[in-house]
Amino acid sequence: MNLEPLLNASPAIQIHTYSAIAAFVFGGAILWRRKGGKTHRALGRIWVALMLVVCLTAFFIHQIRVWGEWSPIHLLAAITPLALARAVWAARNGNIVMHRRVMRTVYLGALVLAGLFTFLPGRILYKVVFEAGWPAPLRAVALFIAGTPIWVWPLLAALLWLGISRLREQTVSPARVLILPAVFAVLATISLVGAGFGVSALAGLFAGALSGYLAAGAHAAGDSLCLRDDGLVRLRGEAMPLVLSLVVFLTRYVAGAIQAVAPQIATMPVTIAAVTAVSGFALAFTVRRALTQTGVFAFQSDIPGPRFGRPA
């Protein structure tokens, strides 16, 4: 590790970096310790203050330029204080569920995910961490990631958010249940369009969809999902949406990398079929689960007992 690049940076960059590191530590402590009480509120106030400093100093840093001197990081820095204000308002009004959800989103999105961009080649933290004797393979991986189109990372963030949100039991609107299948439908369409609707692409999509349809039926065994009297859907926590999100993202990421370095492999029928099969599996799995969970239509094997019995 070589701290010289950071120590020689502008005051704005140094304040931004030190505040972000402190916010990362304080935020992690808040997330992992018991909620409520004077200590939680004190740590929360410190964390909000640190995040505001991080956001303010971000406007004086212009190492990534997408729209003139500005970038998506600056847009995030403008949105984050609004999210923090919403979280504080929710806590003061007793809406602890919203407070917790917004705070977790800000921590993961505005701090953790955005912080990963500071380790791209050419950035100061990359020089601090990687250029001081790190193995060449690690530097090569960092350079490869740096060459990834910037739109890929918001896609990853969205998929992670959708998957992580399904890890806990929750009550949501039927429209919320359909978001993930809609995302997978878009990705499957992109895969087909990119493959020119060829035979290999269609065959892979069909095979994957059939597997996903059958797997969804087996996965539903033992569920107690139901549509409530108020029209909302009660969902149990499950890891499958997160797993599917990561698998689909990694598949498309690897496919894009192969297309860039070895296009002759990317255009092989087996490669095309494999990519569309993954998209088809995720799409069919999530569609069948969503239709069952929302009550649009049910399979006898999906929900034990009376179909969509409403709780007393």
N, C-alpha and C positions, 0 to 999 in steps of 0.2 A: 504494500500500500504506500502511495506517495501523496502526501497532503499538499505538496507545493502548488499544484494547479488550483486548488480551492483557496489556499491562503493568498494567492496572487490575484484572485478574482475580484470583481467589483463588490462594494459593500452590499448592494442589493442582492447579489447572488449568495454571498455568505450568510446574510440574515435569512434569506429564503431557505437555504439549505439547513441551517441550524434549527430554524423554527419547524421545518418539515420533519426533521429527525426527532425533535422533542414531541411533536404532535403524534408521530407514529408510536412512540413509547407510551405516552399518556393515553392515547386512544386504545392501544392494546390492553393496557391495564384496566381501563374502564370496561371494555368489552368482556374481559375474563373474570373480573371480580364481581362480588355481590352488588346488585343494583339497589338504588335507593339510599337514603341516609345522607348525613352531612358530608361524608368523605366523597361520595359519588357526585354530589352537587358541586363540591369544591373542585374536584378533578375535571368535571364537565366544563365549568367556567374557564379553567385554565386551557383546556383543549380547544374550546371555541375561540378564545383569544389568540391562541397559536395559529389556528386555521385562518383566522382573519389576517394575521400578519403574512402567512404563506400566500394567501390570495392577493393581498395588496402588493407585495414585492414581486409577484409574478408579472405584473404589468411593466416592470422595469427590466425584464429579461427578454431578449429577442433572438435567441440562438436558433429556434425553429421558426421559419418564415413560410407561411402558406398563403396568407392574404396580405401581401405587403410585409409589414413588420409583425403581423399578428398570426396566431395559430389557434388550433382547437384548445390548446392549454389555456390561452387567455379567455376563451369563451367559457371554459370550465371554471376559471377563477372568478368570472362575473356571476355565474349561476350559483356557485357554492355558498356565498353569503346569504342568498335568498333561501336556500335549503336549510341552512343553519337557523335562520330566523323562524322558519316554519317549524323546525324541531323544537326550538325553545318555546314558541307559542303553544305547541301541542303539549309540552310538559307542564306549562303553567295552567293549562286548561284541563289537565287530568287525562289527556288522550295519550296514555303511555305506549300503546301499540304503535301509533303513528310516530311518536317521538323515537322509539327504538328503531323502527324501520328506516326512517330518514337518516338518523345518525349512523347506522350501519352502512347505508348506501354511500354517504359522504366519505366515511372512512375508507371503504373499499375502492370507491371510484375516484374521488378527488385526491386521495392520498396514496393508496397502495398502487392502483393501476397507473395513475398519472406519474407516480414516482418511478415506475419502471422505465419511462421514456428518458429519464435523466441518465440512464446507463447505456444509452446508444452510443456507438463510436463517434468521436468528435466532441461529445459533451464532457463537461468537467468531471463529473463523477465517474465516467468511464475511464478517464485518465487517472483518477485517484485510485480506483479499484483494480483495473485490468492492465494498465500499461507498465506496472511495476513488477515484472517477472512472472506474470500469469502464463500458463501453458498456451502455446499457439492454438490448440484446438478450441479452447474457450474463446479466444479472440476471434477465431474464424466463425464460431457460432454467433457471437455478438454482431459481427459484420453481416452475416446472413440475415439476422433478424432486422438489422437496420435497413436492408434492402427490401423489406416487406412493405407493400403499399399501405399507406396510413389508414385506409378505410377498413383494413382487416381487424385492427384493434378495437374500434367501436363494436364491430360484429362480435368479437370474442367477449367483450364486456357485456353486451346484451344477452348473449347465450348463457354466460355465467350467472348473470342476475336472474334470468328466468329459471335456470336449474337450481340455484341456491335457494330461491324463494319457495321451491317445492320440497325442501328438506324438512320443513316443520308442518305440523297439522295447522290447517287454516280454513277459514270460511270466506269464499270469494264469489263474485258474480259469474254467471255462465260465460260471459264474454271474456273474462280473464283466463278461463280454462282453455279457450280457443287460441290464445296468443301464440303459444309454442308451436302447435300444429301449423298455424299460418306462416310462421317463420320457416319451418321445415318445408312447407309447400313452395315458398319462394326459392329456397336453396335448391330444391329438387328441380324446379323449372329452369333455374340458371344452369344446372348441370346438363339438362336435356338440350337447352338452347346451345350451350357451348359444344355439345357433341353432335349438333346438327340433327337431332332426333333420329340418329342412326339405329340400326337393328341392335347393336351391342348395348347402346344406352337404354333402349326400351326394354330389352331382355333383362338387363341388370336391375332396372327400376321395378319391373314386375316381380322378379324373384325376391328382391329385397322387401317389396310391399307385402307379398304373400307371407314371408317369414315374420315380418313385423306384426301383421294381423293375427297370426297364430300365437306369437309370443305375448301379445297384449291380452289375449284370452287367458293364457296360463298365468300371467302376472297378476290378474285381477282376483285370483282365487283367495278367498278369505277376506276380501274387502268388505267394509261396512259403509261404503260411500252412499250418500243419499241426497236428494234434492229437498231442501227445507220448505216449510210453508211460506216463508218470505221470499222464495225464489232464489235464494243463495245456495251455493253448493259447498258441502263440507268435505274437505279432502284430507286424507291422512298424509303424513310426511313420507316421502319416498325419494330414493337416490337416483332412480332410473332416468328422470328428465335431465338431471345434471350429467350423468354418464353419457346419454345420447348427445347432449349438446357438445361435450368435449370430443366425443368420437367423430361427430360430423365436422366440427371445426378442424380437428387434426387431419382428417381425411382430405378436406378441401385445401388445407394449407400444404400438405405433402404433395397433392396433385398439382398445385400451382408451382411448387418448387421443381417438380419433375418437368413440368411444361417449360420452365425457364432454362434448366440445365440439360435436359435430355428430351426434347420434343418428340423424338422417334418412339420413345417408350410411352409417353403420355398419349399418343394416338393409337396405341395398340388396343385391339378390341377387349382384351382381358382387363386392361387398366381402366378403360371407359366403363365397362360393366361393373367393376368393383366399386368405382366412385358412385355411380348411380344406384347401385344396390344398397349402399350405406344410407344414401338420402331416402330411398324408397322404404327401407326398414324403419327409419326414424319417423317418417311421415305417416306410414300406416299404423305404427304402434301408438303414436300420440293422438292420431285422429280417432282410432277405435276407443282409446281410453277417454278422450274428451267427450265423444258422443255418448258414451255410457255414463260418465260422471255428470253431465249436464242434463241427462234425461231425454235428449233428442231421440235416441233409441238405444235399447238395451239388448244384450245377448243373455240368454238364459244362464250361460256359464259364467258371466261376468260378475253378477251380484247374487250371492246366496239368498234364499228366501224370496219373499214377495218382491217383485220388481219395483224399485223406486218407492218403497214404503216410506211415508213421511213420518218423522218422529212425533211422538205425542207432545 
